[in-house]
């Protein structure tokens, strides 16, 4: 055990492998930068196009969904289908970029402790650095995609209000906090039970369909009723995606659909609160389990 001397001069004992949690990440920003740089270099080592892969996956995903749903299934508004979504391409891509950020962030964060087992067994450093660095790497990949989305919106006549831009920022924060909290939970549990990463894969497999990325939220209300819609909106990812639609798609659409009732005044604060609770619970569980990471790895 480490021995520490409090301000009153007495000697206290600190459990091994325990730190100050996410506060240590704030005081270890240089280490965080090194880990982020390492993750990016390792991921694209030997790759011909490198970081451009962060464009390829969402691009292919967008094309497949747009052709299958927008054209074949008629979700794109057209002369033949006036009841479809106007500017469906922007609607679709604005949801895809946020869900892809969440999927990459949570998937990598849940594996981050196990993947860095060799480093954890050799030296002590704040273990939260590993899932947090995974979130940062995903944010770096998210940045060029959001730039492409903004350029496409500008060509479509995008004129957002300050409220809409602010909603997009809050939506991203909601999703990032939830991904961090879940990443801490599954990253810690995965050290003891490797089934955790398989469970994460299952969750991410349905993430795109469990949020209004490919379809409008009104589909849930019309098919399942208001009660089901309220449950649906309790998913912070759903709220985050809808804030992106509000910020990027609605200003470009000729016929904008109304937001869910009380969306900005009720559901956004609820989603933010749920994400913060998830982060706190993730930190508590992570700190409880981190003491035996080195032994279990």
Secondary structure, DSSP 4 states (H G I P E B T S, - for coil): -EEEE-TTS-EEEE-TT---THHHHHTTHHHHHHHHHHHHHHHTTT-SSGGGHHHHHHHHHHHHHIIIIIIIS--B--SS-TTSBTTHHHHHHHHHHHHHHHHHHHHHHHHHHHHTHHHHHHS---THHHHHHHHHHHHHHHHHHHHHHHHHHHHTT----HHHHHHHHHHHHHHHHHHHHHHHHHHHHHHH-THHHHHHHHHHHHHTTTTTTSS-HHHHHHHH-HHHHHHHTTSHHHHHHHHHIIIIIGGG-SSPPPPPTTIIIIIHHHHHHHHHHHHHHHHHHHHHHGGGHHHH-
